[in-house]
Amino acid sequence: FMGFTPFPPDTTPAAVESTYKGIAAYADIICHHLDDGVPWPEALDDKPFSEHLRNGWKTRKDNTPAGFKVFVAVTPLNTFRKGMALYHGEKENMPLPKAFENKSFDSPEIMKAYLNYCRRAAAYFRPDYLAIGIEVNELVHNSPGEWPGFVRLYRHVYSRLKKEYPQLPIFATFTLHNMLQDGWSDIEVQRRKVQEFLPEVDIAGISFYPFMKTLGTPERPVEAFDWIREFVGDKPIAVTETGFP
């Protein structure tokens, strides 16, 4: 399958409509990439999500072309992949509510809230593919102390969702370009942590922006694809994000 996210080039209704028309014409899968915070307290207490979030989800669902495959990606990580996702309330990426400040990924409240959020996203969109973590290897590089707690959270959510949706491919995504940063002092640690994590994913989801590799080094995408195929072995691979400026 080949497809797009419905991110529009402008915030006008015309731009949104044009984007969905383009997807319908040139794709056969749509990616609902929900990387704008988590409704933590509402998910924890099984309360309705904010009107802003519900309207956003409805727009996506209503405009998904008939017959398309659906890929939904959610994440407990923030935009910079350094820690906890911010709060999606009446707008995106609001500060965390006080009850959720300084919580670890594997705290009972976070584990319950994130599982509930993933369940509701899966029930609403009925995806054919579901990522429950986006570019997770970045956490190893940016905040290595947070990685063990994240892995425990991921395993908790993955194991329960697989019981409810045994045929649904569930996985996390990794940034291929940053797994090839040979100049990084922690690159071998990052690769080892990802290798240990691979049994936890049904698909190796690859976020690949080759121009983000270290400045001055050639992009060499074919070599990058050869590298990741050898790295993941027989694990299925999906390019879950890519693009160029």
N, C-alpha and C positions, 0 to 999 in steps of 0.2 A: 504494500500500500504506500501511497505518497500523498501527503497532505500538508496542512498549515494550521497554525493557531489563528483565531479570529481577531488578533490585535489590529485595530484599524489605524490608518495613517493620521487620523484626526478624531476629535471627539464629537463630531457632528453626526446626526442621524444618517445623512447621505453617505458619509465615509463608512459608517458601520454597515449600511445596506450594501454598498459597493464591495466591501470586504467579503461578506457572506456570499454575494453573487459570484465573486471570483473563486471562492473555495468550491462552490457547487459546480462551477464550470471546469475546474482544473485539478480536482483532487478526488480521492475516494475514501479518505479518512480525515477526521477533524480532531485536533488536539485542544482540549480544554485545560489550559495550563494555569492552575489556580495557585499562584505564587504571591499572594497579596495579604497574607496573614491568616490566622485561624480564629474562629469565634469561640475562644476558649471557655468563658463562663457558660455561654448558652449550650455548647456541646457537653460540658461537664454535667449540667443540670437537666439536659434534655428539654430545653426551652426553645422557642422559635428563634431562628437566626434573624439578624437585623433586616429591615426592609431593603437596605442597600445591597446586601449580599443576595437576598432572595430575588431581587430584580435582576441582578447580574446573572445569576444561574438561569433564571427564566429566559432571558434574552438569548443566552447560549443554546439552551435546549430547544426553544422555539425555532431557532434559525439553523439548527443542525439539519443538513439535507437528508431527505428520506433515503434509506438504503446505505448510508455511510457507516463505516466502522467508526467507533468512538474511543478515543484514548483520553483518559483523565489523569492528570498529574497533580498531586497535592504534596505538601511537605511540612514537617514541623520545624524546618530551618528558616532563619530570616533571609532576607534578600542577599546579604553579603556572606551567607553560609558560615557565620561565626558563632551562632547561638540560636536561642529559641525564636521561632516565628513570632512576629508582633500580632496585634489584635485586629481582627476584621470586625468592626462594629458598624457604625453609621458611615464610615469610610474605610478605605484600605490602610493597612499598616499603621494603626493607631498604637500609642503606648500600651504596654501590657497592664491589665488591671492589677491592683496591688496584691490581690490574692495569688497572682501568678508570677509576680516578680521573684527573681532569684531561685526559681524552681529548677531542679535538674530534669533532664529528659525522662529519667526513669522514676520520677516521683509518682505516687499513686494518682494524684489529680491529673497530671499531664497524660499519663498512660490511659486513664479512663476517658478523658476529654478527647484525646486524639483518635482513639479507637471509635468513639461515637461519631466524630466528625467524618472519618473515613467511611463508616457505615452509611451515614446519611448521603454522602457524595455518591457512593456506589449505588444506593437505592434510587437516587434521583436521576442520575445520568445513565444508569445501566451500561457501563462501559464494556467494551470488548477487551480493553487493556487498562490496567490501573497501576500507576506509580504512586507509592506512598512515601517517597523521599526523592528530592531533586538535587542533583550534583552533590551527593553526600560525601564524596571523597574530599571536598573542599574543607569539611569540618576537621579532618585529620590534619590538614595543613594549617588552618587558621586557629583552631582551638582543640588541640589534641586531647586535652583532659576531658573534653565533653564527649569524645567518641564512644567510650564504653557504655555510657548511659544512653546514648542514641541507639546503639546496637540493641540494647535491652528493650527499648521502646519499639524499635522496628520489629524485632522478633515477636513481641507481644501482639502487635497489631496484625502482622502477617499471619501468625498461626491461627488467630481467631477468624480473620477474614477468609482464609482458605477453607475452614470448616463450613462457612456459610456460602462461599462461592468456589467450590472445588475446581471448576473448569476455567475460572478466570485467571489469566496470567497476571501475577502481582510481583512488583519488583521495585528497585530504586535505580536512579540514573547516576552516571559518573561523568566528569569532564575529561574527555580523552586528551585534549590539548594540554591540560595541566598534569596529566599523568606522564607526559613526555618532556617535562621541564627538567632536563638533566642537570641544570645548574643549581637546582634547589637542594639545599643540604638535607632535607627530609624526604627526598623523592623515593628512596628505597623503603622507608617506613610507610609512606603513603601507599605504595604499590603492594606491600605485604599486607597491610590492613584491608585493602580492597580484595586481594586474593583470598584472604580468610573470610571475607564477607560474601563472596560469589555463591557459595552454596545456599545463601539466604534469598536469592533472587531467581525467579522463573526465566527472566530475560535479562541480559546485560544491556541496560539502556545507556546509550552514549550521547552525551551533549558535546558537540564538536564544532568549535569555532577556531579553525586553524590559524587565523590571523592573530589570535590572542597568545600564541606561543611566543617565547622570549623574542623581544625585538632584535632584528638583525639576523635571525636564523631562518632558513628556508622553511616553508610550510610543509611540503612533501606529504600531501594527504594519502597517497597510495601506500607509502611506507608506514604511515600512522595506522591505516586499516590493516595492513599486514601484521603490525605489532599487536593490535588489540585482538585479532583473531587468534594469534598464538597465545596471548596472555589469558584469554578466557576459555581456551580449549574448545570443547564441543557445545558450550553454552550458546543458545540463540542470541543474536545481537539485533538491536533496533537502534537506529539513529533517531533519537527522541527530540533533539533540538539541533538546528544548524542554521547558518545564515551568514551574510556578510554586509558590511556597512555601505 
